[in-house]
Amino acid sequence: MKSMIKWLIAAISSLIVFLVSLGYYASSQILFFKLRDVEVIKRRETRAKRLNMEEFQKLKQDDVLIPSRFDYSINAVFVHPNDTDNWIVLCHGVTENKISSIKYLNMFVEMGYNAVIYDARRHGNTGGVHSTYGFYEKYDLETVIDHLFEHYGPDIEVGVHGESMGAATMILYAGELSNRAKFYISDASFSTLGDELTNIFSQYTKIGSPFVLFFTNIFFRIRSRFSLFKVSPIRVIEKIEQPMLFIHSKPDKFIPYEQSKQLYDKKKPPKVAWYPERGGHVESYNRNPKNYRETVDSFIKKYAGW
């Protein structure tokens, strides 16, 4: 009997050590993941004919560093070739940087609007030690939008477009902070960070995903002072009164499109959803550029009157 108890205690201890170790490893991978090199992104976008740096650099623009509330600088580029007070702020996804947003910027500039691209916390030329998937990033978005109003006029009108982490950041900003935008476009947001991490963990291990999530969150709180359970767009989506367009490719495996459907279902009107049949994660524009533009253009004209 005693030997069985000792065996049981040893087994439980080993399991706890395993889960704690896995939690620490997972938190490291999530908080300090490897970022894509800027030059690699430029080559990728140029080869795909979504980027022409010479043409982009010809656009009238202001490249600035904005102080964040977290003692680092946010690198943002305010592009204003059009004589208009209508602006779009673009939020890129995880591991990417503002170069990835230029394809959307070109689309909006061609529509007659001005646009802002910026590097999210810890990405590109913006400072920050940890990536928190919207928890701290929402404050940087608020800072960029406040800067836009302060330097380009209090009477401007602003829309926000975000993809993946950028979309989640946008929703958290709209539901929790000052919410100064007229409309929002969410491309492939997750509904909760917990659900998305569970989805990722399940692709690598079937062993105790909820327990891994629990221990991962402990290390989040210790190492970066945030809880993954606070990164929950679906928790705040009902607070957003502005019109919102949800875009999410059905074949997306990284963030299943059902997560956007959950957000759409809980969002109060006005709202629009488009789920393309082609494209992986944040590839809706890449695979369906004409339909993407038409959907976005129709949404803005109907709900913003631009």
Rosetta silent file (secondary structure, phi, psi, omega in degrees, C-alpha in Angstrom):
SEQUENCE: MKSMIKWLIAAISSLIVFLVSLGYYASSQILFFKLRDVEVIKRRETRAKRLNMEEFQKLKQDDVLIPSRFDYSINAVFVHPNDTDNWIVLCHGVTENKISSIKYLNMFVEMGYNAVIYDARRHGNTGGVHSTYGFYEKYDLETVIDHLFEHYGPDIEVGVHGESMGAATMILYAGELSNRAKFYISDASFSTLGDELTNIFSQYTKIGSPFVLFFTNIFFRIRSRFSLFKVSPIRVIEKIEQPMLFIHSKPDKFIPYEQSKQLYDKKKPPKVAWYPERGGHVESYNRNPKNYRETVDSFIKKYAGW
SCORE:     score description
SCORE:     0.000 S_00000001
   1 L     0.000  -45.226 -179.449    0.000    0.000    0.000 S_00000001
   2 H   -63.948  -39.262 -179.907    2.808    2.398    0.978 S_00000001
   3 H   -65.400  -35.518  178.669    4.689    1.629   -2.209 S_00000001
   4 H   -67.349  -40.930  178.687    1.561    2.376   -4.247 S_00000001
   5 H   -63.450  -44.472  178.564    1.099    5.716   -2.466 S_00000001
   6 H   -60.543  -41.525  178.911    4.752    6.579   -3.056 S_00000001
   7 H   -62.873  -41.822 -179.114    4.347    5.634   -6.701 S_00000001
   8 H   -64.840  -43.364  179.527    1.214    7.766   -6.979 S_00000001
   9 H   -63.047  -42.920  179.450    2.917   10.756   -5.342 S_00000001
  10 H   -63.613  -40.035 -179.616    5.911   10.366   -7.636 S_00000001
  11 H   -65.881  -44.812  179.493    3.657   10.132  -10.689 S_00000001
  12 H   -64.044  -42.655  179.036    1.676   13.250   -9.702 S_00000001
  13 H   -61.356  -42.690  179.524    4.888   15.159   -8.940 S_00000001
  14 H   -63.625  -39.633  179.095    6.344   14.180  -12.288 S_00000001
  15 H   -64.584  -43.304  179.550    3.172   15.304  -14.049 S_00000001
  16 H   -63.311  -44.631  178.305    3.209   18.670  -12.266 S_00000001
  17 H   -60.410  -41.710  178.890    6.886   19.194  -13.115 S_00000001
  18 H   -62.073  -46.558 -178.016    6.128   18.279  -16.726 S_00000001
  19 H   -67.814  -39.147  177.436    3.195   20.693  -16.954 S_00000001
  20 H   -63.010  -45.102  179.352    5.116   23.502  -15.239 S_00000001
  21 H   -62.485  -42.363  179.399    8.039   22.985  -17.628 S_00000001
  22 H   -65.818  -38.802  177.719    5.678   22.878  -20.596 S_00000001
  23 H   -62.815  -42.044  178.331    3.935   26.024  -19.328 S_00000001
  24 H   -65.064  -44.813  179.312    7.238   27.870  -19.035 S_00000001
  25 H   -62.024  -45.573 -178.851    8.313   26.729  -22.494 S_00000001
  26 H   -62.667  -42.715  179.861    4.941   27.658  -23.996 S_00000001
  27 H   -62.949  -37.716  178.250    4.984   31.106  -22.377 S_00000001
  28 H   -63.988  -44.194 -179.508    8.474   31.723  -23.769 S_00000001
  29 H   -65.083  -34.223 -176.221    7.385   30.737  -27.268 S_00000001
  30 H   -81.475  -40.738 -177.477    4.287   32.934  -27.080 S_00000001
  31 H   -79.739  -30.897 -172.336    5.822   36.018  -25.459 S_00000001
  32 L  -124.763   33.925 -177.749    9.143   35.967  -27.319 S_00000001
  33 L   -59.402  155.912 -179.560    8.324   34.314  -30.658 S_00000001
  34 L   -72.512  131.607  179.855   10.691   34.947  -33.559 S_00000001
  35 L   -89.243  150.294  176.061    9.701   37.907  -35.698 S_00000001
  36 L   -73.358  137.773  179.404    9.845   37.922  -39.478 S_00000001
  37 L   -67.012  139.936 -178.236   12.714   39.939  -40.865 S_00000001
  38 H   -57.450  -43.543 -178.097   11.697   43.219  -42.498 S_00000001
  39 H   -66.962  -34.115  176.683   13.676   42.472  -45.659 S_00000001
  40 H   -63.607  -42.942  178.986   12.087   39.029  -45.942 S_00000001
  41 H   -65.208  -41.769  178.177    8.629   40.625  -45.790 S_00000001
  42 H   -59.558  -45.818  179.942    9.616   43.211  -48.388 S_00000001
  43 H   -63.888  -42.852  179.931   10.818   40.503  -50.772 S_00000001
  44 H   -60.123  -48.728 -177.681    7.680   38.420  -50.196 S_00000001
  45 H   -69.514  -34.493  179.020    5.325   41.332  -50.827 S_00000001
  46 H   -68.712  -44.580  178.636    7.338   42.590  -53.809 S_00000001
  47 H   -60.991  -35.791 -179.382    7.400   39.157  -55.478 S_00000001
  48 L   -81.629    1.156  179.647    3.643   38.888  -55.006 S_00000001
  49 L    62.217   30.283  173.905    3.261   42.352  -56.608 S_00000001
  50 L  -100.712   -3.887 -176.546    1.575   43.698  -53.507 S_00000001
  51 L  -143.487  132.071  170.097    4.409   46.120  -52.800 S_00000001
  52 L  -131.743   99.282 -172.837    6.384   48.646  -54.801 S_00000001
  53 H   -61.589  -34.876  179.032    8.605   50.489  -52.326 S_00000001
  54 H   -63.768  -43.170  178.823    9.525   53.204  -54.819 S_00000001
  55 H   -67.748  -39.713  179.096    5.871   54.005  -55.445 S_00000001
  56 H   -62.521  -43.104 -177.506    5.074   53.855  -51.746 S_00000001
  57 H   -68.845  -17.748  176.628    7.896   56.239  -50.872 S_00000001
  58 H   -76.309  -19.222 -178.921    6.565   58.764  -53.400 S_00000001
  59 L   -69.781  140.796  177.781    3.358   59.114  -51.378 S_00000001
  60 L   -62.949  124.582 -173.268    3.186   62.145  -49.111 S_00000001
  61 E  -155.939  158.405  175.996    3.918   60.803  -45.652 S_00000001
  62 E  -125.692  115.358  179.186    5.225   61.510  -42.161 S_00000001
  63 E   -97.390  113.819 -171.380    7.351   58.806  -40.524 S_00000001
  64 E  -131.091  161.553  170.682    7.323   59.458  -36.771 S_00000001
  65 E  -111.847  121.242 -177.132    8.169   57.957  -33.402 S_00000001
  66 E  -108.628  127.151  178.447    5.346   58.364  -30.882 S_00000001
  67 E   -63.836  130.311  174.963    6.035   57.932  -27.153 S_00000001
  68 L   -92.495  168.322  178.041    3.975   55.103  -25.669 S_00000001
  69 L   -76.327   -2.694 -177.811    2.769   54.965  -22.083 S_00000001
  70 L  -109.808   23.064  173.255    5.148   52.036  -21.557 S_00000001
  71 L    65.604   34.613  167.736    8.406   53.965  -22.077 S_00000001
  72 L  -138.895  171.733 -178.143    9.173   52.916  -25.627 S_00000001
  73 E  -102.279  144.327  176.447    8.509   54.511  -29.006 S_00000001
  74 E  -103.540  121.479  178.043    5.867   53.491  -31.535 S_00000001
  75 E   -87.360  117.766 -179.403    6.966   53.802  -35.157 S_00000001
  76 E  -131.178  147.483  176.943    4.067   55.026  -37.297 S_00000001
  77 E  -121.249  119.408  179.930    3.802   56.322  -40.854 S_00000001
  78 E   -99.542  110.032 -174.412    0.985   58.763  -41.650 S_00000001
  79 E  -103.558  118.685 -173.136    0.340   58.642  -45.396 S_00000001
  80 L  -138.506   67.392  178.060   -1.767   61.515  -46.707 S_00000001
  81 L   -80.865  -16.350 -175.075   -1.680   61.949  -50.498 S_00000001
  82 L  -101.396  144.697  178.288   -5.429   62.636  -50.690 S_00000001
  83 L   -83.509   80.150 -175.772   -7.221   65.874  -49.852 S_00000001
  84 L  -152.446  156.524  174.542   -9.605   64.303  -47.365 S_00000001
  85 L   -99.980    9.586 -179.083  -10.346   64.124  -43.653 S_00000001
  86 E   -97.952  121.841 -174.786  -11.107   60.393  -43.868 S_00000001
  87 E  -124.936  147.629  172.728   -8.362   58.159  -42.451 S_00000001
  88 E  -119.266  127.946  174.594   -7.844   54.421  -42.032 S_00000001
  89 E   -99.737  128.582 -174.121   -5.560   53.073  -39.297 S_00000001
  90 E  -110.405  129.460 -177.956   -4.078   49.670  -40.171 S_00000001
  91 E  -115.918  117.014 -176.340   -3.056   47.073  -37.561 S_00000001
  92 L   -81.193  174.266 -177.315   -0.847   44.201  -38.725 S_00000001
  93 L   -93.853  178.519 -176.676   -0.724   40.623  -37.439 S_00000001
  94 L   -65.353  141.658 -178.148    1.660   38.718  -35.214 S_00000001
  95 L    73.777  -11.979 -177.285    5.314   38.322  -36.399 S_00000001
  96 L   -90.262 -163.364  173.561    4.682   40.839  -39.215 S_00000001
  97 L  -158.125 -173.999 -172.536    5.259   44.623  -39.290 S_00000001
  98 H   -61.519  -23.345  177.726    3.912   47.752  -40.956 S_00000001
  99 H   -60.015  -35.130  179.984    5.299   46.697  -44.368 S_00000001
 100 H   -64.283  -22.452 -176.966    2.656   43.938  -44.400 S_00000001
 101 H   -85.465   -8.753 -174.426   -0.049   46.629  -44.159 S_00000001
 102 H   -64.597  -32.064  178.855    1.012   48.483  -47.311 S_00000001
 103 H   -61.260  -39.336  176.624   -1.158   46.278  -49.545 S_00000001
 104 H   -72.409  -39.987  178.062   -4.217   47.463  -47.600 S_00000001
 105 H   -56.640  -45.566  179.113   -2.899   51.027  -47.491 S_00000001
 106 H   -58.456  -41.569  179.501   -2.679   51.046  -51.293 S_00000001
 107 H   -61.451  -47.072 -177.237   -6.272   49.865  -51.510 S_00000001
 108 H   -71.241  -36.080  177.168   -7.569   52.565  -49.186 S_00000001
 109 H   -64.068  -40.813  177.648   -5.464   55.310  -50.783 S_00000001
 110 H   -64.683  -27.365  176.442   -6.866   54.340  -54.198 S_00000001
 111 L   -75.852  -10.805  178.078  -10.348   54.653  -52.671 S_00000001
 112 L   106.405    7.113 -178.373   -9.510   58.259  -51.833 S_00000001
 113 L  -102.265  165.845  168.536   -8.631   57.968  -48.147 S_00000001
 114 E   -97.559  164.391 -173.270   -5.473   58.630  -46.158 S_00000001
 115 E  -149.288  158.847  178.625   -3.986   55.899  -44.030 S_00000001
 116 E  -126.035  129.888  169.764   -1.724   55.071  -41.100 S_00000001
 117 E  -118.750  145.592  179.229    0.538   52.057  -40.776 S_00000001
 118 E  -152.326  158.275  177.758    2.513   51.347  -37.637 S_00000001
 119 L   -86.740  128.084  177.365    4.607   48.669  -35.974 S_00000001
 120 L   -68.995  164.699  177.368    2.898   46.894  -33.097 S_00000001
 121 L   -45.872  129.823  177.137    4.607   46.475  -29.746 S_00000001
 122 L    72.225   -1.240 -179.401    7.893   44.501  -30.082 S_00000001
 123 L  -107.152  151.835  174.499    7.525   44.400  -33.879 S_00000001
 124 L    55.041 -127.272 -178.508    9.460   46.311  -36.513 S_00000001
 125 L   -99.880   13.772  177.006   10.844   49.594  -35.181 S_00000001
 126 L   -95.723  142.215 -178.502    8.538   49.762  -32.168 S_00000001
 127 L   -77.553 -171.114 -178.498    9.895   48.952  -28.715 S_00000001
 128 L   116.231  139.694 -175.690    8.552   46.569  -26.093 S_00000001
 129 L   -90.762  -44.077 -175.570    9.838   43.362  -24.549 S_00000001
 130 L  -111.571  150.977  167.101    6.796   41.072  -24.681 S_00000001
 131 L   -98.303  130.556 -174.591    4.033   40.451  -27.208 S_00000001
 132 L  -123.817   13.119  168.253    0.660   40.258  -25.444 S_00000001
 133 L    60.878   26.865  176.573   -1.749   39.773  -28.399 S_00000001
 134 L   123.605  -22.730 -175.149   -3.806   42.873  -27.710 S_00000001
 135 L   -62.636  -54.683  175.011   -3.598   43.306  -23.939 S_00000001
 136 L   -91.058  -27.817 -177.056   -0.953   46.059  -24.016 S_00000001
 137 H   -60.358  -29.932 -178.652   -1.125   46.569  -27.779 S_00000001
 138 H   -63.089  -31.311  178.386   -4.569   48.179  -27.497 S_00000001
 139 H   -70.299  -34.621  176.442   -3.022   51.101  -25.626 S_00000001
 140 H   -67.322  -39.274  175.547   -0.535   51.656  -28.448 S_00000001
 141 H   -61.086  -43.173  177.208   -3.405   51.726  -30.948 S_00000001
 142 H   -59.112  -42.636  179.583   -5.114   54.305  -28.750 S_00000001
 143 H   -62.931  -42.043  178.895   -1.905   56.365  -28.720 S_00000001
 144 H   -64.041  -44.844 -179.599   -1.622   56.247  -32.527 S_00000001
 145 H   -66.547  -40.441  177.368   -5.255   57.294  -33.006 S_00000001
 146 H   -62.501  -41.292  176.884   -4.931   60.099  -30.447 S_00000001
 147 H   -61.184  -40.189  179.480   -1.806   61.323  -32.265 S_00000001
 148 H   -59.668  -47.204  179.432   -3.745   61.273  -35.529 S_00000001
 149 H   -66.551  -39.364 -176.652   -6.474   63.536  -34.123 S_00000001
 150 H   -68.657  -34.291 -172.429   -3.984   65.837  -32.420 S_00000001
 151 H  -105.051  -15.105 -177.852   -1.772   66.394  -35.461 S_00000001
 152 H  -121.830    7.984  171.452   -4.139   66.109  -38.432 S_00000001
 153 L   116.656  135.253 -179.397   -7.229   67.818  -37.070 S_00000001
 154 L   -70.933  -13.356 -176.576   -9.957   67.223  -34.468 S_00000001
 155 L   -99.194    5.697  178.494  -12.617   67.019  -37.203 S_00000001
 156 L   -69.561  162.188  173.950  -11.158   64.083  -39.107 S_00000001
 157 E  -118.228  142.123 -171.184  -13.012   60.776  -39.290 S_00000001
 158 E  -128.781  135.285  168.415  -11.232   57.489  -38.643 S_00000001
 159 E  -116.947  156.740 -179.570  -11.843   53.851  -39.484 S_00000001
 160 E  -125.452  134.585  175.595   -9.681   50.968  -38.250 S_00000001
 161 E  -121.289  129.619  177.999   -8.682   47.813  -40.112 S_00000001
 162 E  -136.328  146.493  175.458   -6.918   44.964  -38.328 S_00000001
 163 E  -121.573  137.491  176.969   -5.826   41.480  -39.276 S_00000001
 164 L    56.291 -121.236  177.684   -5.257   38.561  -36.865 S_00000001
 165 H   -56.836  -36.258  178.520   -3.635   39.945  -33.690 S_00000001
 166 H   -63.410  -35.974  177.526   -4.215   43.417  -35.119 S_00000001
 167 H   -68.806  -42.487  177.468   -7.937   42.688  -35.421 S_00000001
 168 H   -63.013  -42.632  176.927   -8.105   41.425  -31.825 S_00000001
 169 H   -57.842  -45.208  179.450   -6.183   44.515  -30.682 S_00000001
 170 H   -59.624  -44.187 -179.279   -8.658   46.708  -32.542 S_00000001
 171 H   -67.138  -40.262  178.268  -11.676   45.041  -30.908 S_00000001
 172 H   -64.854  -38.721  175.416  -10.135   45.336  -27.439 S_00000001
 173 H   -61.090  -48.823 -175.918   -9.450   49.022  -28.100 S_00000001
 174 H   -66.249  -32.888 -175.949  -13.003   49.601  -29.299 S_00000001
 175 H   -91.698  -17.091 -173.723  -14.579   47.697  -26.415 S_00000001
 176 H  -121.739  -22.810 -172.830  -12.362   48.827  -23.539 S_00000001
 177 L  -115.849 -146.283 -168.168  -10.767   52.195  -24.323 S_00000001
 178 L   -71.914  -26.808  173.032  -11.617   55.557  -25.882 S_00000001
 179 L    52.390   68.791 -176.756  -13.110   54.174  -29.094 S_00000001
 180 L  -100.323    5.965 -177.603  -12.776   57.214  -31.361 S_00000001
 181 L   -87.947  158.994 -179.465  -13.246   55.417  -34.669 S_00000001
 182 L   -90.094  -27.206  178.792  -16.327   55.558  -36.879 S_00000001
 183 E  -158.635  167.737 -177.803  -16.165   51.909  -38.020 S_00000001
 184 E  -137.830  143.520  176.008  -14.048   48.758  -37.743 S_00000001
 185 E  -123.770  114.157 -176.825  -12.939   46.032  -40.157 S_00000001
 186 E  -105.526  115.935  179.271  -11.860   42.778  -38.519 S_00000001
 187 E  -110.828  105.030  172.562   -9.927   40.338  -40.694 S_00000001
 188 L    65.538   47.251  174.235   -9.371   36.932  -39.031 S_00000001
 189 L   -78.611  154.585  167.509   -9.535   37.854  -35.363 S_00000001
 190 L   -86.933  157.947  179.952   -9.572   35.214  -32.639 S_00000001
 191 L   -83.706  -41.688  171.794  -12.509   35.257  -30.218 S_00000001
 192 L  -142.334  148.010  177.689  -10.383   34.626  -27.116 S_00000001
 193 H   -65.345  -34.858  178.311   -6.654   34.131  -26.743 S_00000001
 194 H   -60.126  -45.172  178.827   -7.345   31.082  -24.590 S_00000001
 195 H   -63.944  -40.074 -178.346   -9.325   29.390  -27.361 S_00000001
 196 H   -68.643  -40.752  178.284   -6.660   30.210  -29.924 S_00000001
 197 H   -66.585  -37.668  176.227   -3.822   28.878  -27.758 S_00000001
 198 H   -61.168  -41.252  177.634   -5.830   25.712  -27.080 S_00000001
 199 H   -61.246  -42.473  179.914   -6.253   25.335  -30.849 S_00000001
 200 H   -69.386  -46.605 -179.443   -2.482   25.720  -31.346 S_00000001
 201 H   -58.209  -39.593 -176.019   -1.545   23.431  -28.435 S_00000001
 202 H   -65.494  -19.089  177.761   -3.868   20.706  -29.720 S_00000001
 203 L   -78.699  -15.415 -177.323   -1.875   20.583  -32.960 S_00000001
 204 L  -113.037  -32.496 -179.332    1.243   19.601  -31.034 S_00000001
 205 L  -151.212  142.276  176.983    0.038   17.643  -28.014 S_00000001
 206 L   -99.381    2.592 -174.090   -3.174   16.062  -26.810 S_00000001
 207 L   -88.008  105.929  168.849   -1.870   15.833  -23.257 S_00000001
 208 L    56.756   46.983 -179.934   -3.682   18.102  -20.848 S_00000001
 209 H   -53.913  -44.563  177.896   -4.159   21.232  -22.995 S_00000001
 210 H   -60.704  -35.945  178.538   -6.307   22.983  -20.325 S_00000001
 211 H   -70.235  -39.544  176.607   -3.603   22.276  -17.738 S_00000001
 212 H   -61.031  -42.019  178.954   -0.891   23.556  -20.077 S_00000001
 213 H   -61.463  -42.119  179.700   -2.993   26.699  -20.586 S_00000001
 214 H   -60.649  -48.701 -178.610   -3.313   27.132  -16.817 S_00000001
 215 H   -72.333  -32.485  175.253    0.430   26.913  -16.203 S_00000001
 216 H   -61.148  -42.831 -179.382    1.184   29.033  -19.264 S_00000001
 217 H   -65.613  -34.153  176.478   -1.012   31.775  -17.845 S_00000001
 218 H   -58.569  -44.233 -179.946    0.826   31.617  -14.513 S_00000001
 219 H   -71.929  -31.001  172.963    4.061   32.423  -16.327 S_00000001
 220 H   -57.380  -47.776 -176.580    2.316   35.157  -18.341 S_00000001
 221 H   -66.234  -37.016 -179.705    1.361   36.849  -15.084 S_00000001
 222 H   -72.580  -43.490 -169.548    4.840   36.463  -13.608 S_00000001
 223 H   -90.729  -26.997 -177.404    6.805   37.483  -16.683 S_00000001
 224 H  -136.115    2.663  173.087    4.634   40.149  -18.308 S_00000001
 225 L    59.790   41.795  170.533    1.905   40.964  -15.762 S_00000001
 226 L  -143.312  155.624  178.332   -1.085   40.125  -17.907 S_00000001
 227 L  -106.349  132.419  179.218   -3.615   37.326  -17.981 S_00000001
 228 H   -62.770  -23.815 -179.548   -4.409   35.604  -21.243 S_00000001
 229 H   -74.398  -10.843  174.239   -8.016   35.383  -20.046 S_00000001
 230 H   -87.589  -10.441  178.212   -8.220   39.192  -20.260 S_00000001
 231 L   -93.120   80.833 -170.349   -7.398   38.996  -23.977 S_00000001
 232 L  -138.827   85.741  178.009  -10.948   38.233  -24.970 S_00000001
 233 H   -53.846  -35.754 -176.702  -12.488   40.156  -27.887 S_00000001
 234 H   -69.394  -21.323  179.040  -15.751   38.255  -27.495 S_00000001
 235 H   -72.528  -25.404 -174.945  -16.073   39.538  -23.926 S_00000001
 236 H  -114.907   -3.830 -172.726  -16.193   43.172  -25.088 S_00000001
 237 H   -60.949  -31.626 -179.396  -17.684   42.921  -28.592 S_00000001
 238 H   -68.611  -19.195 -178.785  -21.196   43.775  -27.370 S_00000001
 239 H   -79.206  -13.271 -175.308  -19.956   47.140  -26.092 S_00000001
 240 L   -86.749  117.490 -178.206  -19.024   48.302  -29.596 S_00000001
 241 L   -91.769  -21.998 -177.109  -21.805   50.369  -31.151 S_00000001
 242 L   -69.669  156.282  176.599  -20.002   51.305  -34.361 S_00000001
 243 L   -60.923  145.104  178.878  -20.499   49.307  -37.578 S_00000001
 244 E  -139.145  135.027  175.082  -18.158   46.367  -37.989 S_00000001
 245 E  -105.862  126.464  177.880  -17.208   44.240  -40.984 S_00000001
 246 E  -106.099  126.509  177.622  -15.982   40.716  -40.239 S_00000001
 247 E  -124.934  134.419  179.267  -13.792   38.981  -42.834 S_00000001
 248 L  -164.786  120.012  179.748  -12.376   35.491  -42.392 S_00000001
 249 L   -67.696  133.307 -179.296  -11.389   32.855  -44.950 S_00000001
 250 L   -61.645  -35.533 -179.092  -13.127   29.541  -44.340 S_00000001
 251 L   -76.392    0.290 -177.158   -9.995   27.392  -44.978 S_00000001
 252 L   -57.480  120.843  178.743   -8.046   29.225  -42.221 S_00000001
 253 L   -98.506  -26.115 -176.842   -6.427   26.592  -39.989 S_00000001
 254 L   -70.996  -50.302  170.780   -4.406   28.905  -37.743 S_00000001
 255 L  -123.166  104.117 -177.976   -7.460   30.781  -36.449 S_00000001
 256 L   -55.107  139.115 -175.839  -10.619   28.862  -37.456 S_00000001
 257 L   -63.914  -17.873  176.813  -13.162   31.126  -39.129 S_00000001
 258 H   -60.504  -24.537  178.282  -15.763   29.960  -36.612 S_00000001
 259 H   -68.067  -37.680  174.761  -14.104   32.323  -34.130 S_00000001
 260 H   -68.601  -34.476  177.143  -15.063   35.294  -36.305 S_00000001
 261 H   -63.016  -39.493  176.719  -18.567   33.856  -36.605 S_00000001
 262 H   -61.711  -42.216  178.145  -18.811   33.822  -32.822 S_00000001
 263 H   -65.043  -43.786  179.296  -17.783   37.467  -32.726 S_00000001
 264 H   -60.261  -45.525 -177.347  -20.243   38.363  -35.479 S_00000001
 265 H   -61.708  -33.790 -176.675  -23.117   36.593  -33.730 S_00000001
 266 H   -87.937  -20.440  179.526  -22.483   38.463  -30.481 S_00000001
 267 L   -71.487  134.865  176.396  -21.894   41.883  -32.037 S_00000001
 268 L   -76.332  150.402  176.810  -24.935   44.142  -32.067 S_00000001
 269 L   -60.916  155.957    3.317  -25.976   45.670  -35.403 S_00000001
 270 L   -80.947  143.926 -178.662  -24.880   47.283  -37.611 S_00000001
 271 E  -157.755  152.440  179.008  -22.596   44.484  -38.766 S_00000001
 272 E  -139.776  145.080  177.778  -21.589   42.664  -41.952 S_00000001
 273 E  -130.828  142.801  174.657  -19.781   39.346  -42.464 S_00000001
 274 E  -140.727  121.999 -178.477  -17.926   37.886  -45.434 S_00000001
 275 L  -120.642   91.472 -178.422  -16.297   34.445  -45.294 S_00000001
 276 L   -61.114  148.851  179.704  -14.390   33.758  -48.541 S_00000001
 277 L   -80.720  -14.985 -177.981  -14.102   30.175  -49.720 S_00000001
 278 L  -117.409  148.145  173.084  -10.443   30.616  -50.687 S_00000001
 279 L   111.200  140.633  174.520   -7.366   31.547  -48.675 S_00000001
 280 L   -87.071 -149.029 -176.740   -5.538   30.514  -45.527 S_00000001
 281 L   -65.435  128.091 -176.485   -4.821   32.699  -42.526 S_00000001
 282 L    44.831   39.728  176.087   -5.119   36.426  -43.442 S_00000001
 283 L  -110.758   11.478 -178.820   -5.093   35.501  -47.133 S_00000001
 284 H   -59.258  -42.993  178.760   -8.580   36.791  -47.906 S_00000001
 285 H   -71.291  -43.664 -177.050   -7.164   39.829  -49.694 S_00000001
 286 H   -59.510  -39.678 -174.391   -4.326   37.910  -51.365 S_00000001
 287 H   -93.168  -20.321 -175.474   -6.657   35.297  -52.852 S_00000001
 288 L  -136.641   54.058 -172.083   -9.749   37.457  -53.432 S_00000001
 289 H   -60.022  -41.805 -178.131   -8.496   41.044  -54.032 S_00000001
 290 H   -65.571  -49.312  179.667  -11.383   42.216  -56.225 S_00000001
 291 H   -65.478  -34.475  178.857  -14.111   40.867  -53.925 S_00000001
 292 H   -61.091  -50.533 -178.239  -12.205   42.119  -50.884 S_00000001
 293 H   -63.007  -43.423 -179.442  -12.103   45.654  -52.195 S_00000001
 294 H   -63.087  -40.321  179.567  -15.727   45.606  -53.286 S_00000001
 295 H   -65.044  -45.929  179.984  -16.869   44.281  -49.909 S_00000001
 296 H   -65.390  -44.541 -178.836  -14.852   46.880  -47.978 S_00000001
 297 H   -61.922  -44.698  179.286  -15.892   49.714  -50.292 S_00000001
 298 H   -62.996  -42.131  179.593  -19.571   48.815  -50.042 S_00000001
 299 H   -62.107  -47.233 -177.131  -19.380   48.576  -46.244 S_00000001
 300 H   -65.972  -43.299 -179.468  -17.685   51.959  -45.837 S_00000001
 301 H   -63.822  -39.459 -176.936  -20.033   53.752  -48.210 S_00000001
 302 H   -74.031  -42.572 -170.871  -23.117   52.292  -46.552 S_00000001
 303 H  -102.964  -17.678  178.117  -22.157   52.679  -42.907 S_00000001
 304 L  -111.252  -20.391 -179.865  -19.695   55.608  -42.899 S_00000001
 305 L    69.872   24.946  179.835  -21.046   57.606  -45.827 S_00000001
 306 L   -81.612    0.000    0.000  -17.553   58.274  -47.153 S_00000001
